[in-house]
């Protein structure tokens, strides 16, 4: 089963390193990360390129020609993904190391499964 991550960014330089590092530290590392940047004016893209190279992640980084907004940016990322399973990911998420492995298990156990979702934890300042 090929696993993709659709990761959308916009001025996320404060968060992107921790998020990509958490993906790289998965028990089951995704096969590809499709990062669509929505015209960031900070160093988000440069940091992402550096982390993907450092951690040997298969990242396709695409910068939108115009600002699309959240919904269209995720739609674009999803359209570029080639995996059998697609994880949606915000730039400020941090994943537990077993996330991909646990989420993929129901698909591997039952071919009739078409959707799996999880809860999240809110951490940090409110």
Secondary structure per residue as TSV (DSSP state, phi and psi in degrees):
chain	resnum	aa	ss	phi	psi
A	1	X	-	360.0	123.9
A	2	X	-	-86.9	131.5
A	3	X	E	-116.2	128.1
A	4	X	E	-113.6	154.4
A	5	X	E	-120.4	126.4
A	6	X	E	-99.9	105.6
A	7	X	E	-114.9	121.6
A	8	X	E	-109.1	138.1
A	9	X	E	-130.6	153.1
A	10	X	S	-161.0	110.8
A	11	X	S	48.1	52.2
A	12	X	-	-107.9	27.4
A	13	X	T	-58.6	-25.6
A	14	X	T	-74.7	-18.5
A	15	X	T	-118.2	-28.5
A	16	X	H	-63.2	-34.5
A	17	X	H	-63.9	-46.0
A	18	X	H	-63.9	-39.3
A	19	X	H	-65.8	-50.5
A	20	X	H	-64.1	-36.1
A	21	X	H	-63.1	-39.8
A	22	X	H	-66.2	-30.5
A	23	X	H	-71.7	-42.3
A	24	X	H	-63.9	-25.5
A	25	X	T	-94.4	14.3
A	26	X	-	-67.1	147.3
A	27	X	S	-60.6	-32.7
A	28	X	S	-126.4	98.2
A	29	X	-	-71.2	132.9
A	30	X	-	-59.4	154.4
A	31	X	S	-74.8	-29.0
A	32	X	E	-152.9	150.8
A	33	X	E	-121.2	121.5
A	34	X	E	-101.6	105.9
A	35	X	E	-103.7	115.5
A	36	X	E	-108.2	116.0
A	37	X	E	-97.3	134.7
A	38	X	-	-99.2	54.2
A	39	X	-	70.3	44.2
A	40	X	-	-58.2	145.1
A	41	X	S	-108.7	4.2
A	42	X	S	-107.7	-159.4
A	43	X	S	-97.0	24.3
A	44	X	H	-52.4	-51.5
A	45	X	H	-65.8	-42.2
A	46	X	H	-64.1	-42.0
A	47	X	H	-63.9	-44.6
A	48	X	H	-60.0	-45.5
A	49	X	H	-59.3	-43.0
A	50	X	H	-63.5	-45.8
A	51	X	H	-68.0	-42.1
A	52	X	H	-61.2	-41.2
A	53	X	H	-68.1	-45.5
A	54	X	H	-58.9	-43.2
A	55	X	T	-97.5	8.6
A	56	X	T	55.6	43.1
A	57	X	-	-89.0	141.1
A	58	X	-	-81.5	93.5
A	59	X	E	-113.9	130.1
A	60	X	E	-104.9	113.4
A	61	X	E	-106.3	122.9
A	62	X	E	-125.9	131.2
A	63	X	E	-105.3	124.2
A	64	X	-	-62.7	143.8
A	65	X	S	-71.5	-29.7
A	66	X	S	-135.2	161.1
A	67	X	-	-70.0	122.2
A	68	X	-	-99.8	-27.6
A	69	X	-	89.9	167.4
A	70	X	H	-59.8	-52.5
A	71	X	H	-62.7	-48.1
A	72	X	H	-67.8	-33.6
A	73	X	H	-65.8	-43.7
A	74	X	H	-65.6	-38.3
A	75	X	H	-61.3	-41.2
A	76	X	H	-64.2	-46.0
A	77	X	H	-62.1	-44.2
A	78	X	H	-61.8	-40.0
A	79	X	H	-65.3	-25.3
A	80	X	H	-87.4	-16.1
A	81	X	-	-72.5	141.5
A	82	X	-	-114.9	6.4
A	83	X	-	-76.4	160.8
A	84	X	S	-74.4	-23.8
A	85	X	E	-132.9	133.2
A	86	X	E	-121.0	125.2
A	87	X	E	-95.6	131.7
A	88	X	E	-93.7	139.4
A	89	X	E	-144.5	126.0
A	90	X	E	-85.5	155.7
A	91	X	T	-64.8	-21.1
A	92	X	T	-105.4	13.6
A	93	X	-	-77.1	156.5
A	94	X	-	-135.5	125.0
A	95	X	-	-97.1	138.8
A	96	X	-	-64.6	147.7
A	97	X	T	-62.6	-20.2
A	98	X	T	-101.4	6.9
A	99	X	H	-54.8	-55.8
A	100	X	H	-62.6	-45.7
A	101	X	H	-58.6	-48.7
A	102	X	H	-67.9	-37.8
A	103	X	H	-73.4	-29.1
A	104	X	H	-78.2	-25.3
A	105	X	H	-55.3	-46.5
A	106	X	H	-61.3	-34.6
A	107	X	H	-67.1	-37.9
A	108	X	H	-73.6	-28.2
A	109	X	H	-83.4	-26.4
A	110	X	-	-146.5	114.5
A	111	X	T	-68.6	-10.6
A	112	X	T	-85.5	-9.5
A	113	X	-	-71.4	131.0
A	114	X	-	-122.9	-13.0
A	115	X	-	-151.4	135.7
A	116	X	-	-133.8	140.0
A	117	X	-	-137.8	164.9
A	118	X	-	-139.2	164.1
A	119	X	-	-86.7	171.3
A	120	X	-	-131.8	170.8
A	121	X	-	-116.0	133.6
A	122	X	-	-90.2	122.4
A	123	X	-	-129.4	162.3
A	124	X	S	91.8	-176.7
A	125	X	-	-64.6	146.9
A	126	X	-	-92.8	360.0
